[in-house]
Amino acid sequence: MRLSVIGTGYLGATHAACMASLGHEVIGVDTDAQKVTMLNSGVVPFFEPGLPEVLQEQLASGRLRFDTDFAGVADADVHFICVGTPQKPSAYGADLTQVWAATDALAAQLSRPTLVVGKSTVPVGTADAMLHRLRQNAPAGAGIDLAWNPEFLREGHAVQDTLAPDRLVVGLTRPEDEATLRRVYADLLDRDVPWLTTDLATAELVKVSANAFLATKISFINAMAEVCEATGADVVTLSTALGMDPRIGNQFLKAGLGFGGGCLPKDIRAFMARAGELGVDQALTFLREVDEINLRRRSRAVDLAREAVGGSFVDQQVAVWGAAFKPNSDDVRDSPALDVAAAIYTEGAEVTVHDPQAMGNAKKSFPHLFYASSAIEAVQGADVLLLLTEWPEYQDVDPHVAGDLMRKLQVIDARNALDPHSWRSAGFRYRGLGRPLA
């Protein structure tokens, strides 16, 4: 089939390349000319394992191309809207500026009956408004149909999550459109990927509900970490015991610095804002506490580091391992790691950061911090080391080697990713969030 993908950010670029790998002819369109040039050159503008290989293979096949001209989408059979929906600058709600700009630009090209499919994470009710806007502004008018097909991508696993998803959810306005989308995803359905059809509103709610649940689970175990710190209990052992219960499971039940990135924080806040608009704000008031628990873990990491250096960061050297909000990503949006690093810096410390992939983005957002080319270089002369993003390579560092370079042997493991025994055996004072001192 001929597909267009509107928006070539993290979601759009991945979706376009992966749809081409399924045999479709795909054009990705974006207003960012630099991004389009990079993608057409086979360069992914962000770090995502496996995506450069898929992109380059599909460009070479001739099935994939990118453009800034919306006129190129006119002949597509299905149009996917994959633009960003960031949090508003001064409010909890989602900023739909990109959604409406993409809708209007696409509508001008729709001169024949076609199917538009939303994939962006939007407040419930957006799809109905989008359909009205498309039909009002498109030359084809009433011939335009809309479906909603939420994405469930995990940064670091986006290609796998697109080509081997755990489910495909499709919200429809017309039952006939199901056949069209089944053609789009035919290869996946042949591999028995579960398929669920529903209405537009339910499809819109699936993604934000999933993110709200995951955020709640993360904040729950972090709340238990607070209790563990007050009682001398060990949250890692507690989490293991809870995860053995099949009703609970162990995924997203790891205590630490909490969640960040471009999805969970802004999605739960937008969900709360939308609930207020709908008059059901009391249904989601618990998400406010979820958000606050998450932010408290960042403050706790700062407190532990301050305690480690004697109560003041002034004239102290602090090493930070990690800048991305999670491993296998270069995304620093709402990064807990950089939030903690910046807070320590503002209290007078000299902060040196290392990250395997996110250094460039971190420098743009936090140019006042120092950056090291390696994990070992970062700890040179440090009074305390904080592990803030659990990249596997940090777990492989020999604590004896790190200790030989540091001024004081102290480590704050804010992700509970290091082996406490190994670091203590090397002479370190080890602190993990939610874990006893010794």
Buried (B, 14 or more C-beta within 10 A) or exposed (E): BBBBBBBBBBBBBBBBBBBBBBEBBBBBBBBBEEBBEBBBEBEBBBBBBBBBEBBBBBBEEEBBBBBBEBEBBBEBBBBBBBBBBBBBEEEBBBBBEBBBBBBBBBBEBBEEEBBBBBBBBBBBBBBBBBBEBBBEBBEBBEEBBBBBBBBBBEBBBBBBBBBEBEEBBBBBBEEEBBEBBBEBBEEBBEEEBEBEBBEBBBBBBBBBBBBBEBBBBBBBBBBBBBEBBEEEBBBBEBBEEBBEEEEBEEEBBBBBBBBBBBBBBBBBBBBBBBBBEEEEBEEBEEBBEBBEBBBBBBEBBBEBBBEBBEEEBEEBBBBBBBBBBBBBBBBBBBBBBBBBBBBBBEBEBBBBBBBBBBBEBBBEBBEEBBBBEEBBEBBBEBBBBBBBBBBEEBEEBEBEEBBEBBEBBBBBBBBBBBEBEBBBEBEBBBBBBBBBEE
